[in-house]
């Protein structure tokens, strides 16, 4: 078994394209483009218990028939993070699933994993497998998010005419479920009219393994973003408490594409546009940034 050294963090990168071109490019790339053409082919409202349809929230929500309770469900993984640093990538997959459940107002309960890797007889692949599981375990323990089931798929690779084989990117996919006691209090990601955006958590501007670096600079390098599990737990519990108090109209996690893509996704979900002023950064121990918005249809 071979454990690869994590890559160095990426230094300063010049912007070759500008914000507008970058945003449009990112929103059209395979990782971020709308999947509505897929889910619109199926009746996601069958049975009449769907509270939040696909694309309407960070997790789908289904009402438990005969009760007020709802179940929130999501799946997450970023294989390029796992390729660069399997341990960090495994932790990140769990953290994003936890974050997506939380963003609806639901309490994250449990995880099922689907571990997809190449040939484990190769030391570097077995190293990826072992390190990804370590990262997942660390995140599950820190977030009180137990793994209750799962499966493993190995030997996933493509053979080339030259005789060489190309393994898939390490993909420890995470499926997660949470519960919200009153499904009517669950929230979506659509930008509300006449709202103010509040950013919870620290933004470091990390570009390593980012979609911006790949799609705009045509580079795939650097370390993935740091996963601060203590901050994830603290910030997520705070956000969920604010949703429960009725203080939040919409919520969306910042993931692939960064802050501007997250805002664009909120805008597209509601059809309400916004103008962003320069953010004013708070000074509290829990960084909170208010971004004043002026809305127009």
TIKOLFI-143669 format. One line per 8 residues: number of its first residue (from 0); for each residue x, y, z of N, C-alpha, C. Coordinates in Angstrom, 1 decimal, decimal comma, m for minus. Layout:
NUM) X:Y:Z:X:Y:Z:X:Y:Z ~ ...
END
This chain:
0) 0,9:m1,2:0,0:0,0:0,0:0,0:0,9:1,2:0,0 ~ 0,6:2,2:m0,9:1,4:3,4:m1,0:0,6:4,6:m0,6 ~ 1,0:5,4:0,3:0,4:6,6:0,7:1,1:7,8:0,0 ~ 0,4:8,5:m0,9:1,1:9,6:m1,6:1,1:10,8:m0,7 ~ 2,1:11,6:m0,8:2,2:12,9:0,0:1,2:13,9:m0,6 ~ 0,4:14,6:0,3:m0,6:15,6:m0,2:0,2:16,7:m1,0 ~ m0,4:17,2:m2,0:0,2:18,2:m2,8:0,4:19,5:m2,0 ~ 1,3:20,4:m2,4:1,5:21,7:m1,8:0,3:22,6:m2,1
8) 0,1:23,5:m1,2:m1,0:24,5:m1,4:m0,6:25,4:m2,6 ~ m1,6:25,8:m3,3:m1,3:26,6:m4,5:m1,0:28,1:m4,2 ~ m0,1:28,7:m4,8:0,2:30,1:m4,6:m0,7:31,0:m5,4 ~ m0,3:32,2:m5,6:m1,1:33,2:m6,3:m1,2:32,8:m7,8 ~ m2,4:33,0:m8,3:m2,7:32,7:m9,7:m3,3:33,9:m10,4 ~ m2,7:34,3:m11,5:m3,3:35,4:m12,2:m4,6:35,1:m12,9 ~ m5,5:36,1:m12,9:m6,8:35,9:m13,5:m6,7:36,2:m15,0 ~ m6,9:35,2:m15,9:m6,7:35,5:m17,3:m8,0:35,8:m18,1
16) m9,2:35,8:m17,3:m10,4:35,9:m18,1:m11,4:37,0:m17,5 ~ m11,3:37,3:m16,3:m12,3:38,2:m15,7:m13,5:37,5:m15,1 ~ m14,3:38,2:m14,3:m15,3:37,6:m13,5:m16,5:37,1:m14,4 ~ m17,0:37,9:m15,3:m18,1:37,6:m16,1:m17,9:36,3:m17,0 ~ m16,8:36,3:m17,7:m16,5:35,2:m18,5:m16,3:33,9:m17,6 ~ m15,6:34,1:m16,5:m15,4:32,9:m15,6:m16,7:32,4:m15,1 ~ m17,6:33,2:m14,7:m18,9:32,8:m14,2:m19,7:32,0:m15,2 ~ m19,8:32,6:m16,4:m20,6:31,9:m17,4:m20,0:30,5:m17,8
24) m18,6:30,5:m17,9:m17,9:29,3:m18,2:m18,2:28,2:m17,1 ~ m18,1:28,6:m15,9:m18,3:27,7:m14,8:m19,7:27,1:m14,7 ~ m20,7:28,0:m14,9:m22,1:27,6:m14,8:m22,4:26,6:m16,0 ~ m21,6:26,6:m17,1:m21,9:25,8:m18,2:m21,0:24,5:m18,2 ~ m20,1:24,4:m17,3:m19,2:23,2:m17,3:m19,9:22,0:m16,8 ~ m19,5:20,8:m17,1:m20,2:19,5:m16,7:m20,5:19,4:m15,2 ~ m19,6:19,9:m14,4:m19,7:19,8:m13,0:m20,9:20,6:m12,4 ~ m21,2:21,7:m13,0:m22,1:22,7:m12,5:m23,4:22,9:m13,3
32) m23,4:22,4:m14,6:m24,5:22,6:m15,5:m25,8:22,0:m14,9 ~ m26,9:22,6:m15,2:m28,2:22,1:m14,7:m28,4:20,6:m15,1 ~ m28,9:19,8:m14,1:m29,3:18,4:m14,4:m30,9:18,4:m14,5 ~ m31,5:19,5:m14,7:m33,0:19,5:m14,8:m33,5:18,6:m15,9 ~ m32,7:18,5:m17,0:m33,2:17,7:m18,1:m33,2:16,2:m17,7 ~ m32,5:15,9:m16,7:m32,6:14,5:m16,2:m33,8:14,3:m15,3 ~ m33,9:15,1:m14,2:m34,9:14,9:m13,2:m36,3:15,3:m13,7 ~ m36,4:16,2:m14,7:m37,7:16,5:m15,3:m38,3:15,4:m16,1
40) m37,6:14,4:m16,4:m38,1:13,2:m17,1:m38,8:12,3:m16,2 ~ m38,8:12,5:m14,9:m39,4:11,7:m13,9:m40,3:12,5:m13,0 ~ m41,3:11,8:m12,4:m42,3:12,5:m11,6:m41,8:12,5:m10,2 ~ m41,1:13,6:m9,8:m40,5:13,6:m8,4:m41,6:13,9:m7,4 ~ m42,8:14,2:m7,9:m43,9:14,5:m6,9:m44,9:13,3:m6,7 ~ m44,5:12,2:m7,3:m45,4:11,0:m7,2:m45,7:10,7:m5,7 ~ m46,9:10,4:m5,4:m47,3:10,1:m4,1:m47,7:11,3:m3,3 ~ m47,4:12,5:m3,8:m47,8:13,7:m3,1:m47,1:14,1:m1,8
48) m46,0:13,4:m1,5:m45,3:13,7:m0,3:m44,0:14,5:m0,4 ~ m43,7:14,9:m1,7:m42,4:15,7:m1,9:m42,6:17,1:m1,4 ~ m41,8:17,5:m0,5:m41,8:18,9:0,0:m40,9:19,8:m0,7 ~ m39,7:19,3:m1,1:m38,8:20,1:m1,9:m38,3:19,3:m3,0 ~ m38,6:19,7:m4,2:m38,2:19,0:m5,4:m36,7:19,1:m5,7 ~ m36,2:18,3:m6,6:m34,8:18,4:m7,1:m34,5:19,8:m7,6 ~ m33,4:20,4:m7,2:m33,0:21,7:m7,6:m33,6:22,9:m6,8 ~ m34,5:22,5:m5,9:m35,2:23,6:m5,1:m34,5:23,8:m3,8
56) m33,7:22,9:m3,4:m33,0:23,0:m2,1:m31,7:22,2:m2,1 ~ m30,9:22,4:m1,1:m29,6:21,7:m1,1:m29,8:20,2:m0,9 ~ m30,9:19,8:m0,4:m31,3:18,3:m0,3:m32,8:18,2:m0,7 ~ m33,1:17,1:m1,2:m34,5:16,8:m1,5:m35,2:16,4:m0,2 ~ m36,5:16,8:0,0:m37,2:16,6:1,2:m38,5:15,9:0,9 ~ m38,8:14,8:1,6:m40,0:14,1:1,5:m40,7:14,0:2,8 ~ m42,0:14,3:2,8:m42,8:14,2:4,0:m43,0:12,7:4,4 ~ m43,0:12,4:5,7:m43,3:11,1:6,2:m44,9:11,1:6,3
64) m45,5:10,3:5,5:m46,9:10,3:5,4:m47,6:10,1:6,7 ~ m48,6:11,0:6,9:m49,4:10,9:8,2:m48,8:11,7:9,3 ~ m47,6:12,3:9,1:m46,9:13,1:10,1:m46,5:14,5:9,6 ~ m46,0:15,3:10,5:m45,4:16,6:10,0:m43,9:16,5:9,7 ~ m43,4:15,3:10,0:m42,0:15,1:9,9:m41,5:14,9:8,4 ~ m40,3:15,4:8,1:m39,8:15,3:6,8:m38,4:14,6:6,8 ~ m38,0:13,9:5,7:m36,7:13,4:5,6:m36,0:14,1:4,5 ~ m34,7:14,6:4,8:m33,9:15,3:3,8:m32,8:14,3:3,3
72) m32,6:14,3:2,0:m31,6:13,3:1,4:m30,7:14,0:0,4 ~ m29,5:13,6:0,4:m28,5:14,2:m0,5:m27,4:13,1:m0,8 ~ m26,7:13,3:m1,9:m25,5:12,6:m2,2:m24,4:13,5:m2,6 ~ m23,2:13,2:m2,2:m22,1:14,1:m2,5:m20,7:13,4:m2,6 ~ m19,9:14,0:m3,5:m18,5:13,6:m3,6:m17,8:14,5:m4,6 ~ m16,5:14,8:m4,4:m15,7:15,5:m5,4:m14,5:14,7:m5,7 ~ m14,5:13,9:m6,7:m13,4:13,0:m7,0:m12,1:13,6:m7,2 ~ m12,1:14,8:m7,8:m10,7:15,4:m8,0:m10,1:15,8:m6,7
80) m10,8:16,1:m5,7:m10,3:16,4:m4,4:m9,6:15,1:m3,8 ~ m10,4:14,0:m4,0:m9,9:12,7:m3,5:m8,6:12,2:m4,3 ~ m8,5:12,6:m5,6:m7,4:12,2:m6,4:m6,1:13,0:m5,8 ~ m6,3:14,2:m5,5:m5,2:15,1:m5,0:m4,8:14,7:m3,6 ~ m5,8:14,5:m2,7:m5,6:14,2:m1,3:m6,7:13,3:m0,8 ~ m6,6:12,0:m0,9:m7,7:11,1:m0,6:m8,3:11,3:0,8 ~ m7,4:11,6:1,8:m7,9:11,7:3,2:m8,8:13,0:3,3 ~ m8,3:14,1:2,7:m9,0:15,4:2,8:m10,3:15,2:1,9
88) m10,2:14,6:0,8:m11,3:14,4:m0,1:m12,4:13,6:0,5 ~ m12,1:12,5:1,3:m13,1:11,7:2,0:m13,8:12,5:3,0 ~ m13,0:13,3:3,8:m13,6:14,1:4,8:m14,5:15,2:4,2 ~ m14,1:15,8:3,1:m14,9:16,8:2,4:m16,2:16,3:1,9 ~ m16,2:15,0:1,4:m17,5:14,5:0,9:m18,5:14,3:2,0 ~ m18,1:13,9:3,2:m19,0:13,8:4,3:m19,4:15,2:4,8 ~ m18,5:16,1:4,9:m18,8:17,4:5,3:m19,8:18,1:4,4 ~ m19,6:17,9:3,1:m20,6:18,6:2,2:m22,0:18,0:2,3
96) m22,1:16,7:2,5:m23,4:16,1:2,7:m24,0:16,6:3,9 ~ m23,2:16,7:5,0:m23,7:17,2:6,3:m24,2:18,6:6,1 ~ m23,5:19,4:5,3:m23,8:20,8:5,1:m25,1:21,0:4,3 ~ m25,3:20,1:3,3:m26,4:20,2:2,4:m27,7:19,8:3,2 ~ m27,6:18,8:4,1:m28,8:18,5:4,9:m29,1:19,6:5,8 ~ m28,1:20,2:6,5:m28,2:21,3:7,4:m28,9:22,5:6,7 ~ m28,5:22,8:5,5:m29,0:24,0:4,8:m30,5:24,0:4,5 ~ m31,2:22,8:4,7:m32,6:22,8:4,6:m33,3:23,0:5,9
104) m32,5:22,9:7,0:m33,1:23,0:8,3:m33,2:21,7:9,0 ~ m32,9:20,6:8,3:m32,9:19,3:8,9:m31,7:18,9:9,7 ~ m31,9:18,0:10,6:m30,8:17,5:11,5:m30,1:16,3:10,8 ~ m28,9:16,4:10,4:m28,2:15,2:9,8:m28,2:14,0:10,7 ~ m28,6:12,8:10,2:m28,7:11,7:11,0:m27,6:10,6:10,7 ~ m27,5:10,2:9,4:m26,7:9,1:9,1:m26,2:9,1:7,7 ~ m25,2:8,3:7,4:m24,6:8,2:6,1:m24,6:6,8:5,6 ~ m24,7:6,6:4,3:m24,4:5,4:3,6:m23,3:5,7:2,6
112) m22,3:4,9:2,4:m21,2:5,2:1,5:m21,2:4,2:0,3 ~ m20,6:4,7:m0,8:m20,5:3,9:m2,0:m19,1:4,2:m2,5 ~ m18,2:3,2:m2,2:m16,7:3,5:m2,4:m16,3:2,9:m3,7 ~ m16,1:3,8:m4,7:m15,7:3,4:m6,0:m14,2:3,7:m6,3 ~ m13,5:2,7:m6,6:m12,0:2,9:m6,8:m11,5:1,9:m7,9 ~ m10,3:2,1:m8,3:m9,7:1,3:m9,3:m9,2:m0,1:m8,7 ~ m8,1:m0,6:m9,3:m7,6:m1,9:m8,9:m6,9:m1,8:m7,6 ~ m7,4:m2,5:m6,5:m6,8:m2,4:m5,2:m5,5:m3,2:m5,1
120) m5,2:m4,0:m6,1:m4,0:m4,7:m6,1:m2,8:m3,8:m6,4 ~ m3,0:m2,6:m6,9:m2,0:m1,6:m7,1:m1,8:m0,8:m5,8 ~ m0,6:m0,7:m5,3:m0,4:m0,1:m4,0:m0,9:1,4:m4,0 ~ m0,8:2,1:m5,0:m1,3:3,5:m5,0:m2,8:3,6:m4,9 ~ m3,5:2,6:m5,5:m5,0:2,6:m5,4:m5,4:2,2:m4,0 ~ m4,8:1,2:m3,5:m5,1:0,7:m2,1:m4,8:1,8:m1,1 ~ m3,7:2,6:m1,4:m3,5:3,8:m0,5:m4,6:4,8:m0,6 ~ m5,1:5,1:m1,8:m6,2:6,0:m1,9:m7,4:5,5:m1,1
128) m7,7:4,2:m1,3:m8,9:3,6:m0,6:m8,8:3,8:0,9 ~ m7,6:3,4:1,5:m7,4:3,5:2,9:m7,5:4,9:3,4 ~ m6,8:5,8:2,7:m6,8:7,2:3,2:m8,2:7,9:3,1 ~ m8,9:7,5:2,0:m10,3:8,1:1,9:m11,2:7,7:3,1 ~ m11,0:6,4:3,5:m11,8:5,9:4,6:m11,4:6,6:5,9 ~ m10,1:6,8:6,1:m9,7:7,5:7,3:m10,3:8,9:7,3 ~ m10,3:9,6:6,2:m10,9:11,0:6,2:m12,4:10,9:6,4 ~ m13,1:10,0:5,8:m14,5:9,8:6,1:m14,8:9,6:7,6
136) m14,0:8,7:8,1:m14,2:8,3:9,6:m14,0:9,5:10,5 ~ m13,0:10,3:10,2:m12,7:11,5:11,0:m13,9:12,5:10,9 ~ m14,4:12,7:9,7:m15,5:13,6:9,5:m16,8:13,1:10,2 ~ m17,1:11,8:10,1:m18,3:11,2:10,7:m18,2:11,3:12,2 ~ m17,1:11,1:12,8:m17,0:11,2:14,2:m17,1:12,7:14,7 ~ m16,5:13,6:13,9:m16,5:15,0:14,3:m17,9:15,6:14,2 ~ m18,7:15,1:13,2:m20,0:15,6:12,9:m21,1:14,8:13,5 ~ m20,8:13,7:14,3:m21,8:12,8:14,8:m22,7:12,4:13,7
144) m22,1:11,8:12,7:m22,8:11,4:11,5:m22,4:10,0:11,1 ~ m23,0:9,0:11,8:m22,5:7,6:11,6:m22,8:7,0:10,3 ~ m21,9:6,1:9,8:m22,1:5,3:8,6:m22,9:4,1:9,0 ~ m24,1:3,9:8,5:m25,0:2,8:8,8:m25,1:1,7:7,8 ~ m24,6:2,0:6,6:m24,5:1,0:5,5:m23,6:1,5:4,4 ~ m23,4:0,6:3,4:m22,5:1,0:2,3:m22,2:m0,1:1,4 ~ m21,4:0,2:0,4:m21,0:m0,9:m0,5:m19,7:m0,4:m1,2 ~ m19,0:m1,4:m1,8:m17,7:m1,1:m2,4:m17,7:m1,6:m3,8
152) m17,1:m0,8:m4,7:m17,0:m1,2:m6,1:m15,5:m1,0:m6,5 ~ m14,8:m2,0:m6,8:m13,4:m1,9:m7,1:m13,1:m2,4:m8,6 ~ m11,9:m2,3:m9,0:m11,4:m2,6:m10,3:m12,2:m1,8:m11,4 ~ m12,5:m0,6:m11,1:m13,1:0,3:m12,1:m12,0:1,0:m12,9 ~ m11,9:0,6:m14,1:m10,8:1,2:m14,9:m11,2:0,9:m16,4 ~ m10,5:1,7:m17,3:m10,7:1,6:m18,7:m9,4:1,1:m19,3 ~ m9,5:0,2:m20,2:m8,4:m0,4:m20,9:m8,2:0,3:m22,2 ~ m6,9:0,7:m22,5:m6,6:1,4:m23,7:m6,0:0,4:m24,7
160) m6,1:0,7:m26,0:m5,5:m0,2:m27,0:m4,0:m0,5:m26,8 ~ m3,3:0,4:m26,1:m1,9:0,2:m25,9:m1,6:m0,9:m24,8 ~ m2,7:m1,3:m24,2:m2,6:m2,3:m23,1:m2,5:m1,7:m21,7 ~ m2,4:m0,4:m21,6:m2,4:0,3:m20,3:m3,8:0,5:m19,8 ~ m4,0:0,6:m18,5:m5,3:0,8:m18,0:m5,4:2,1:m17,2 ~ m6,5:2,8:m17,3:m6,7:4,1:m16,6:m7,8:3,9:m15,6 ~ m7,4:4,0:m14,3:m8,5:3,9:m13,2:m9,3:5,1:m13,2 ~ m10,5:4,9:m12,7:m11,4:6,1:m12,4:m10,8:6,9:m11,3
168) m11,2:8,1:m11,2:m10,8:8,9:m10,0:m11,4:8,3:m8,8 ~ m10,7:8,3:m7,7:m11,3:7,8:m6,4:m12,6:8,5:m6,0 ~ m13,6:7,7:m5,9:m15,0:8,3:m5,7:m15,7:7,7:m4,5 ~ m15,4:8,1:m3,3:m16,1:7,7:m2,1:m17,4:8,5:m2,0 ~ m18,4:8,1:m2,8:m19,7:8,8:m2,8:m20,4:8,7:m1,4 ~ m21,0:9,7:m1,0:m21,7:9,8:0,3:m23,2:10,0:0,1 ~ m24,0:9,1:0,5:m25,4:9,4:0,6:m25,8:9,7:2,0 ~ m26,6:10,7:2,3:m26,9:11,1:3,6:m28,4:11,4:3,8
176) m28,9:11,2:5,1:m30,2:11,5:5,4:m30,3:12,3:6,7 ~ m31,3:13,1:6,8:m31,6:13,9:8,0:m33,1:14,0:8,2 ~ m33,4:14,6:9,3:m34,9:14,7:9,7:m35,2:16,1:10,1 ~ m36,3:16,6:9,7:m36,9:17,8:10,2:m38,2:17,6:10,8 ~ m38,5:18,0:12,0:m39,7:17,6:12,7:m40,9:18,2:12,1 ~ m40,8:19,4:11,5:m41,9:20,1:10,9:m41,5:20,4:9,5 ~ m42,0:19,7:8,5:m41,6:19,8:7,1:m41,9:21,2:6,6 ~ m42,9:21,8:7,1:m43,3:23,2:6,6:m42,3:24,2:6,9
184) m41,3:23,9:7,8:m40,3:24,9:8,2:m39,0:24,6:7,4 ~ m39,0:23,6:6,5:m37,8:23,4:5,7:m37,7:24,5:4,7 ~ m36,5:24,9:4,3:m36,3:26,0:3,4:m35,5:25,5:2,2 ~ m35,6:26,3:1,1:m34,9:26,0:m0,1:m33,7:26,9:m0,3 ~ m33,2:26,9:m1,6:m32,1:27,8:m1,9:m32,4:29,0:m2,8 ~ m33,7:29,1:m3,2:m34,0:30,2:m4,1:m33,9:31,6:m3,4 ~ m33,3:32,5:m4,2:m33,0:33,9:m3,6:m34,3:34,6:m3,3 ~ m34,6:35,0:m2,1:m35,8:35,7:m1,8:m35,7:37,1:m2,3
192) m36,9:37,7:m2,5:m36,9:39,1:m2,9:m36,6:40,0:m1,7 ~ m35,9:41,1:m1,9:m35,6:42,1:m0,9:m35,0:41,5:0,3 ~ m33,9:40,7:0,1:m33,2:40,0:1,2:m31,8:40,5:1,4 ~ m31,2:40,1:2,4:m29,8:40,3:2,7:m29,1:39,0:2,9 ~ m28,0:38,9:2,2:m27,2:37,6:2,2:m26,2:37,7:3,4 ~ m26,2:36,6:4,2:m25,3:36,5:5,3:m24,4:35,3:5,1 ~ m23,1:35,6:5,1:m22,1:34,5:4,8:m21,6:34,0:6,2 ~ m21,8:32,7:6,4:m21,3:32,0:7,6:m20,1:31,2:7,3
200) m19,0:31,5:8,0:m17,8:30,8:7,8:m16,7:31,6:7,1 ~ m15,5:31,0:7,1:m14,4:31,8:6,6:m14,1:31,4:5,1 ~ m13,9:32,4:4,3:m13,5:32,2:2,9:m12,0:32,5:2,7 ~ m11,3:31,5:2,3:m9,8:31,6:2,2:m9,4:31,9:0,8 ~ m10,3:31,8:m0,2:m9,9:32,0:m1,6:m9,0:31,0:m2,1 ~ m9,2:29,8:m1,7:m8,3:28,7:m2,1:m8,6:28,3:m3,6 ~ m7,6:28,1:m4,4:m7,8:27,8:m5,8:m7,3:26,4:m6,2 ~ m6,6:25,7:m5,3:m6,1:24,4:m5,6:m7,3:23,4:m5,9
208) m7,1:22,7:m7,0:m8,1:21,7:m7,5:m9,5:22,3:m7,7 ~ m9,6:23,6:m7,9:m10,9:24,3:m8,1:m11,3:24,2:m9,6 ~ m12,6:24,3:m9,8:m13,1:24,3:m11,1:m12,6:25,5:m11,9 ~ m12,5:26,7:m11,2:m12,0:27,9:m11,8:m10,6:27,6:m12,4 ~ m9,7:26,9:m11,6:m8,4:26,6:m12,1:m8,4:25,7:m13,3 ~ m9,3:24,7:m13,3:m9,4:23,8:m14,4:m10,0:24,4:m15,6 ~ m11,2:25,1:m15,5:m11,9:25,5:m16,6:m11,4:26,8:m17,2 ~ m10,8:27,7:m16,4:m10,3:29,0:m16,9:m8,8:29,0:m17,1
216) m8,1:28,4:m16,2:m6,6:28,3:m16,4:m6,1:27,0:m17,0 ~ m7,0:26,1:m17,2:m6,6:24,8:m17,8:m5,5:24,1:m17,0 ~ m5,6:24,2:m15,7:m4,6:23,5:m14,8:m5,3:22,7:m13,8 ~ m4,8:21,6:m13,4:m5,3:20,7:m12,4:m4,2:20,4:m11,4 ~ m4,1:21,2:m10,4:m3,0:21,0:m9,4:m3,3:21,7:m8,1 ~ m2,4:21,5:m7,2:m2,6:22,1:m5,8:m3,4:21,2:m4,9 ~ m3,4:21,6:m3,7:m4,2:20,9:m2,6:m5,6:21,3:m2,6 ~ m6,5:20,4:m2,3:m8,0:20,8:m2,2:m8,2:21,7:m1,0
224) m9,3:22,3:m0,8:m9,6:23,2:0,3:m9,4:22,5:1,6 ~ m9,0:23,2:2,6:m8,9:22,7:4,0:m10,3:22,4:4,5 ~ m10,4:21,2:5,2:m11,7:20,8:5,8:m11,5:21,0:7,3 ~ m12,1:22,1:7,9:m12,1:22,3:9,3:m13,3:21,8:9,9 ~ m13,2:20,6:10,4:m14,4:19,9:10,9:m15,0:20,5:12,1 ~ m14,2:21,1:13,0:m14,7:21,9:14,1:m15,6:23,0:13,7 ~ m15,1:23,8:12,7:m15,9:24,9:12,2:m17,1:24,4:11,4 ~ m17,0:23,3:10,7:m18,2:22,8:10,1:m19,3:22,5:11,1
232) m19,0:21,9:12,2:m20,0:21,5:13,2:m20,5:22,8:13,8 ~ m19,7:23,7:14,2:m20,1:24,9:14,9:m21,0:25,8:13,9 ~ m20,6:26,0:12,7:m21,3:26,8:11,8:m22,7:26,1:11,4 ~ m22,6:24,8:11,2:m23,8:24,1:10,8:m24,9:24,1:11,9 ~ m24,4:23,9:13,1:m25,4:23,9:14,2:m26,0:25,3:14,4 ~ m25,2:26,3:14,2:m25,7:27,7:14,3:m26,7:28,0:13,2 ~ m26,4:27,6:11,9:m27,3:27,8:10,8:m28,7:27,1:11,1 ~ m28,6:25,9:11,5:m29,8:25,1:11,7:m30,6:25,7:12,8
240) m30,0:26,3:13,8:m30,8:26,9:14,9:m31,5:28,1:14,4 ~ m30,8:28,9:13,5:m31,5:30,1:13,0:m32,6:29,7:12,0 ~ m32,5:28,7:11,3:m33,6:28,2:10,5:m34,8:27,8:11,3 ~ m34,5:27,1:12,4:m35,6:26,6:13,3:m36,3:27,8:13,9 ~ m35,6:28,9:14,2:m36,2:30,1:14,7:m37,0:30,9:13,7 ~ m36,9:30,5:12,5:m37,6:31,3:11,4:m36,9:32,5:10,9 ~ m35,6:32,6:11,2:m34,8:33,8:10,9:m34,2:33,7:9,5 ~ m34,3:32,6:8,8:m33,7:32,3:7,5:m34,7:32,0:6,4
248) m34,7:32,7:5,3:m35,6:32,4:4,2:m35,1:31,5:3,2 ~ m33,8:31,4:3,0:m33,2:30,5:2,0:m31,7:30,3:2,5 ~ m31,2:29,1:2,1:m29,9:28,8:2,5:m29,2:27,9:1,4 ~ m28,0:28,1:1,1:m27,2:27,4:0,1:m25,8:27,3:0,5 ~ m25,2:26,1:0,4:m23,8:25,9:0,8:m22,9:26,4:m0,4 ~ m21,7:26,8:0,0:m20,7:27,2:m1,0:m19,8:26,0:m1,3 ~ m19,8:25,6:m2,5:m19,0:24,4:m2,9:m18,3:24,7:m4,2 ~ m18,4:23,8:m5,2:m17,7:24,0:m6,4:m18,1:25,4:m7,0
256) m17,1:26,1:m7,5:m17,3:27,4:m8,1:m17,2:28,6:m7,1 ~ m17,3:28,3:m5,8:m17,1:29,4:m4,9:m18,4:30,2:m4,6 ~ m18,1:31,4:m4,0:m19,2:32,3:m3,5:m20,1:32,8:m4,7 ~ m19,5:33,2:m5,8:m20,3:33,8:m6,8:m21,2:32,8:m7,5 ~ m20,7:31,6:m7,7:m21,5:30,5:m8,3:m22,6:30,2:m7,3 ~ m22,4:30,2:m6,0:m23,4:29,9:m5,1:m24,6:30,9:m5,2 ~ m24,2:32,2:m5,3:m25,2:33,2:m5,4:m25,9:33,1:m6,7 ~ m25,2:32,8:m7,8:m25,9:32,6:m9,1:m26,9:31,5:m9,1
264) m26,5:30,4:m8,4:m27,5:29,3:m8,3:m28,7:29,6:m7,5 ~ m28,6:30,5:m6,5:m29,7:30,9:m5,7:m30,6:31,8:m6,6 ~ m30,0:32,7:m7,4:m30,7:33,5:m8,3:m31,5:32,7:m9,3 ~ m30,9:31,7:m9,9:m31,5:30,9:m11,0:m32,6:30,1:m10,4 ~ m32,5:29,7:m9,1:m33,5:28,9:m8,5:m34,8:29,6:m8,3 ~ m34,7:31,0:m8,1:m35,9:31,7:m7,8:m36,4:32,7:m8,9 ~ m35,5:33,0:m9,8:m35,8:33,9:m10,9:m35,7:35,4:m10,4 ~ m35,2:35,6:m9,2:m35,0:36,9:m8,7:m33,6:37,3:m8,8
272) m33,3:38,4:m9,5:m31,9:38,8:m9,7:m31,4:39,6:m8,5 ~ m30,1:39,9:m8,5:m29,6:40,7:m7,4:m28,3:41,5:m7,8 ~ m28,1:42,6:m7,1:m26,9:43,3:m7,2:m26,1:43,2:m5,9 ~ m24,8:42,8:m6,0:m24,0:42,7:m4,9:m23,1:43,8:m4,6 ~ m23,2:44,4:m3,4:m22,2:45,4:m3,1:m21,0:44,7:m2,5 ~ m19,9:45,5:m2,4:m18,7:44,9:m1,8:m18,9:44,5:m0,4 ~ m18,6:43,2:0,0:m18,9:42,7:1,3:m18,1:43,5:2,4 ~ m18,8:43,5:3,5:m18,2:44,1:4,7:m17,9:43,0:5,7
280) m16,7:42,7:6,1:m16,3:41,5:6,9:m16,5:41,9:8,4 ~ m17,1:40,9:9,0:m17,3:41,1:10,5:m16,0:40,8:11,2 ~ m16,1:41,0:12,5:m14,9:40,8:13,4:m15,1:39,8:14,5 ~ m16,2:39,1:14,4:m16,5:38,1:15,5:m15,7:36,9:15,3 ~ m15,8:36,0:16,3:m15,0:34,7:16,2:m15,7:33,8:15,2 ~ m16,9:34,0:14,9:m17,6:33,3:13,8:m17,8:34,3:12,7 ~ m16,9:34,3:11,7:m16,9:35,3:10,6:m18,3:35,3:9,9 ~ m18,9:36,5:10,0:m20,2:36,6:9,3:m20,1:37,9:8,4
288) m20,4:37,6:7,1:m20,3:38,7:6,2:m21,7:39,1:5,7 ~ m22,1:40,3:5,8:m23,4:40,7:5,2:m23,2:41,3:3,9 ~ m23,9:40,8:2,9:m23,8:41,4:1,5:m25,2:42,0:1,2 ~ m25,2:43,3:1,1:m26,5:44,0:0,9:m26,9:43,7:m0,6 ~ m28,1:43,4:m0,8:m28,6:43,1:m2,1:m29,8:44,0:m2,5 ~ m29,8:44,3:m3,8:m30,9:45,1:m4,3:m31,5:44,2:m5,5 ~ m32,7:43,9:m5,3:m33,3:42,9:m6,2:m34,1:43,5:m7,3 ~ m34,1:42,8:m8,4:m34,9:43,2:m9,6:m35,2:41,9:m10,4
296) m36,4:41,8:m10,9:m36,8:40,7:m11,7:m36,2:40,8:m13,1
END
